[in-house]
Amino acid sequence: MKTRKRFTLARRPAGTPVAADFRLVQEAFPELEEGQFLIENRYASLDPAIRGWLDDAPSYMPPVPLGEAVRATTVGVVAQSRNPDFPVGQWVLGLNAIETHSLGVAGGFTGPIDPMIVPSPTNFLSVLGAVGMTAYFGLLEVGQPRPGETLLVSGAAGAVGSLVGQIGKLKGLRAIGIAGGAEKCRRLTERYGFDAAIDYRGKTVDQLEAEIRALAPDGVDVVFENVGGACLDAALMNLRHGSRVALCGLISEYNSPEKIGARNLWQLIVHSARIEGLLVRDYLPRFAEGGAQMAEWVMAGKLVIDEHVDEGIEKAFPAFMRLFEGSNDGKMILKL
């Protein structure tokens, strides 16, 4: 009997997840019913959003049930099929789980992909996946940038942030990135083309505020926020009149028992600015549009794509924790 391995949620994390919150289990494949197909997952996307799905709290996605495999976007190949639209050998992308095999159903969240159009199938989890679409639509639709404006990106060395800065430069913006550590700041300017970089480590809100002001004395027009906490409060103190804040993530708070919140929201009033939450699924009907543009930029050599791939489902927990330690160099992906 064929079996699959699954990285399951054993208990709800209390603050920062620990290894005991998860369990790697092995179980038999389910029997396929009419319309179903079995996906042999090759890669799983590890994203900060997964941390929110582990809590039993209201969100845009239901919590991962205890005992079930941890939800994640995967790229894989159809291994068995009772669905003519998904023949054996077809590459697919879908919202499945961190498991070696997933069950696909007609009308589900899985669709066919062509790995021949990109350098690697993993690109469908980075630049052509939710990460790329978050950067593309988040900056251009929520941020509404105009040539000559100043863009400030927190978490700028991450998968989304690095693309935001590069898209900003393609659109004629001046890009300032905030990242953790000298090496990541160097990568921002030398590899991703940011105009300037700020190292947030060990700095207070006042210190970050002063460093942003030194680089943008007239204020920033677009803030692409991935971190929250001190980074967001410092950015809010450097807004220009009519600026826009795209709130993509608050990774500094995801493992905090008590949320920090933003203390300088009053600056939105002072500068007639706006802040808008960004949820990439709202742009699903336009993914083909965004994907086509991102693919064009990639093939033209206009975007630098970094992916950090750890291998083996047994490495799922330490690979996931890289996101919060900042030890990954690029989009975090697990090779299954």
C-alpha positions in Angstrom: 0.0 0.0 0.0 1.3 3.4 -1.0 1.7 6.0 1.8 2.3 9.7 2.1 4.0 11.9 4.7 2.2 14.9 6.2 3.5 17.7 8.4 0.5 18.1 10.8 -0.6 20.5 13.5 -0.5 18.7 16.9 -1.4 21.7 19.0 -1.9 25.5 18.8 1.3 27.4 19.2 1.5 29.8 22.2 3.6 32.6 20.8 6.6 31.4 18.9 6.0 27.9 17.5 8.1 25.0 18.8 8.8 21.6 17.3 6.3 19.9 19.6 3.5 21.9 18.0 3.8 19.7 15.0 4.0 16.1 14.1 5.2 14.3 11.0 2.9 11.4 10.2 2.7 8.7 7.6 -0.6 7.4 6.3 -2.1 5.5 3.4 -3.2 7.3 0.2 -6.9 7.9 0.0 -8.8 6.0 -2.7 -9.7 8.2 -5.6 -13.3 8.9 -6.4 -14.7 10.1 -9.7 -13.4 13.6 -10.5 -10.5 13.4 -8.1 -6.7 13.2 -8.8 -3.7 12.6 -6.7 -0.9 15.2 -6.7 2.7 14.3 -6.0 3.9 17.5 -4.4 7.4 18.5 -5.4 7.6 21.9 -3.6 5.7 23.7 -0.8 5.7 27.5 -0.3 6.5 28.5 3.3 5.0 31.9 4.0 4.5 34.1 7.2 0.8 33.9 6.6 0.9 30.3 7.7 1.5 31.4 11.2 -1.8 33.1 11.4 -3.6 30.0 10.1 -2.3 28.0 13.1 -4.2 30.0 15.6 -7.9 29.4 16.4 -8.8 33.0 15.6 -10.9 34.8 13.0 -9.0 35.4 9.8 -9.5 35.5 6.0 -8.8 31.7 6.0 -10.2 29.1 8.5 -7.7 27.8 11.1 -5.8 24.7 10.3 -7.6 21.9 12.1 -5.7 20.0 14.8 -4.3 16.8 13.4 -4.5 18.0 9.8 -1.6 18.8 7.5 -0.4 22.5 7.6 -1.9 24.4 4.7 0.5 25.7 2.1 0.6 26.4 -1.7 2.3 23.5 -3.5 3.7 22.7 -7.0 3.5 19.1 -8.0 2.7 16.5 -10.7 -0.5 14.5 -11.1 0.4 10.9 -10.1 -3.1 9.3 -10.4 -6.3 10.6 -11.9 -10.0 10.1 -12.3 -10.4 13.5 -13.8 -9.9 14.1 -17.6 -8.9 17.7 -17.0 -5.9 16.6 -14.9 -4.2 13.8 -16.7 -1.3 11.9 -15.1 2.0 13.8 -15.6 0.3 17.3 -15.6 2.1 19.9 -13.5 -0.2 21.7 -11.1 -0.2 24.6 -8.7 -2.7 24.8 -5.8 -3.5 25.6 -2.2 -2.9 22.2 -0.6 -0.6 21.4 2.4 2.9 20.5 3.5 2.6 16.8 2.5 4.2 14.6 -0.1 0.8 13.9 -1.8 -2.5 15.9 -1.9 -5.9 15.0 -3.1 -7.2 17.3 -5.9 -10.9 17.7 -6.7 -12.8 19.2 -9.6 -13.5 22.9 -9.0 -10.9 23.1 -6.2 -8.0 25.4 -5.7 -5.6 23.6 -8.0 -4.9 24.5 -11.6 -2.5 23.3 -14.4 0.8 25.1 -15.0 3.5 24.8 -17.7 6.9 24.6 -16.1 8.6 25.1 -19.5 7.8 28.9 -19.5 10.0 29.6 -16.4 13.5 28.7 -15.4 12.3 26.5 -12.5 8.9 25.2 -11.3 9.6 26.9 -8.0 9.1 30.2 -9.8 5.4 29.5 -9.6 5.8 29.9 -5.8 7.8 33.1 -6.0 7.6 35.6 -8.8 4.7 34.0 -10.6 2.8 33.0 -7.5 1.1 34.8 -4.7 4.4 36.4 -3.7 4.8 38.1 -7.1 1.2 39.0 -7.3 1.3 40.5 -3.8 4.2 42.7 -4.8 2.7 43.6 -8.2 -0.9 44.5 -7.2 0.1 45.7 -3.8 2.4 48.4 -5.1 0.6 49.4 -8.3 -3.0 49.1 -7.2 -2.9 49.9 -3.4 0.2 52.1 -3.5 -0.8 54.0 -6.6 2.8 55.2 -7.3 3.7 58.0 -9.6 7.1 58.4 -11.3 9.5 60.5 -9.2 7.9 59.6 -5.9 9.7 58.0 -2.9 8.9 54.4 -1.9 9.7 52.9 1.5 9.6 49.1 1.9 10.0 47.3 5.2 11.1 43.7 5.2 12.7 44.7 1.9 15.1 41.8 1.6 12.2 39.3 1.8 10.4 37.6 -1.0 7.7 40.2 -1.4 9.7 43.3 -0.4 12.6 42.6 -2.8 10.2 42.5 -5.7 8.3 45.6 -4.6 11.5 47.6 -4.6 12.4 46.3 -8.1 9.0 47.0 -9.5 9.1 50.5 -7.9 12.4 51.2 -9.8 10.9 50.0 -13.0 8.1 52.5 -12.5 10.4 55.4 -11.9 10.4 55.6 -8.1 13.2 56.2 -5.6 13.3 53.1 -3.4 14.4 52.9 0.2 14.5 49.5 1.9 14.5 48.5 5.6 16.1 45.1 6.4 17.9 43.3 9.2 21.6 43.2 9.1 24.4 44.6 7.0 24.4 41.7 4.5 20.8 42.1 3.7 21.1 45.9 3.4 24.0 45.4 1.0 21.9 43.0 -1.1 19.1 45.7 -1.3 21.4 48.2 -3.0 23.8 45.9 -4.9 21.5 43.1 -6.0 17.9 44.5 -6.0 18.7 48.1 -7.1 17.3 50.0 -4.1 18.6 53.5 -3.8 19.3 53.3 -0.1 19.0 50.8 2.8 18.4 51.0 6.5 19.3 48.4 9.0 16.6 48.2 11.7 18.4 45.9 14.1 18.9 47.3 17.6 17.3 50.6 16.8 14.4 52.4 18.5 11.5 54.0 16.7 13.2 57.4 17.1 16.4 56.2 15.6 14.6 54.6 12.6 12.5 57.7 12.2 15.6 59.9 12.0 17.3 57.6 9.5 14.3 57.6 7.2 14.1 61.4 7.5 17.7 61.7 6.6 17.2 59.8 3.3 13.8 61.3 2.6 13.7 64.8 4.1 10.5 65.7 2.2 8.8 62.5 3.4 7.8 59.3 1.6 4.9 59.0 -0.8 4.3 55.2 -0.7 5.0 52.9 2.3 4.9 49.1 1.6 4.6 47.6 5.1 5.6 44.0 5.8 6.9 44.3 9.4 4.8 46.5 11.6 5.9 47.6 15.1 8.8 50.0 15.2 9.2 50.0 11.4 5.6 51.1 10.8 5.6 53.7 13.6 8.8 55.3 12.2 7.4 55.3 8.6 4.2 57.0 9.8 6.3 59.8 11.2 7.8 60.4 7.7 4.7 60.6 5.5 4.3 63.2 2.8 0.9 64.9 2.2 -1.4 62.5 0.4 0.8 59.5 0.9 -0.4 55.9 0.7 0.4 53.0 3.1 -0.1 49.5 1.7 -0.4 47.2 4.7 0.8 43.8 3.5 2.1 42.2 6.7 3.0 42.6 10.4 5.5 39.8 10.8 7.0 41.4 13.9 3.8 40.6 15.7 2.9 37.2 14.4 4.5 35.4 17.4 3.7 38.0 20.0 1.2 36.9 22.7 0.1 40.6 22.9 -0.1 42.7 19.7 2.0 45.8 19.5 -0.2 47.9 17.3 0.6 51.2 15.6 1.1 54.3 17.8 1.4 57.0 15.2 -1.8 56.5 13.2 -2.6 60.1 13.9 -0.1 61.0 11.2 -2.6 59.7 8.6 -4.8 62.6 9.6 -2.0 65.2 9.7 -0.9 64.3 6.1 -4.3 63.4 4.6 -2.8 60.0 4.0 -4.5 56.6 3.7 -3.7 53.1 4.9 -5.2 50.1 3.1 -4.9 46.4 3.9 -3.7 44.2 1.1 -5.0 40.7 0.6 -3.8 39.2 -2.6 -6.8 36.9 -3.1 -8.8 40.0 -4.0 -6.8 40.1 -7.2 -7.3 36.5 -8.2 -9.3 37.5 -11.3 -6.3 39.5 -12.5 -3.5 37.0 -11.8 -3.1 36.3 -15.6 -2.6 40.0 -16.2 0.0 40.3 -13.3 1.7 37.0 -14.2 2.1 38.0 -17.8 3.8 41.3 -16.9 6.0 39.7 -14.2 7.0 36.9 -16.7 7.9 39.5 -19.3 10.2 41.4 -16.8 11.8 38.1 -15.7 12.5 37.0 -19.3 13.9 40.5 -20.1 16.3 40.2 -17.1 14.7 43.1 -15.3 13.9 41.3 -12.1 16.3 39.4 -9.8 14.6 36.4 -8.2 16.1 34.7 -5.1 14.7 31.5 -3.7 15.9 29.7 -0.6 15.1 26.0 -1.0 15.5 23.5 1.9 15.1 19.8 1.1 13.0 17.1 2.8 9.6 17.2 4.6 11.6 16.3 7.7 13.0 19.8 7.6 9.6 21.5 7.5 9.8 23.0 11.0 13.3 24.5 10.9 12.6 25.7 7.3 9.4 27.4 8.4 11.1 29.1 11.4 13.7 30.7 9.1 10.9 33.1 8.2 10.9 34.5 11.7 14.6 34.2 12.3 15.5 36.0 9.1 17.9 33.3 8.1 16.5 32.7 4.7 18.0 34.2 1.6 15.0 34.7 -0.7 11.6 33.1 -1.1 11.4 30.2 1.4 10.5 27.0 -0.3 10.5 23.4 0.9 11.5 20.6 -1.6 9.3 17.7 -0.7 
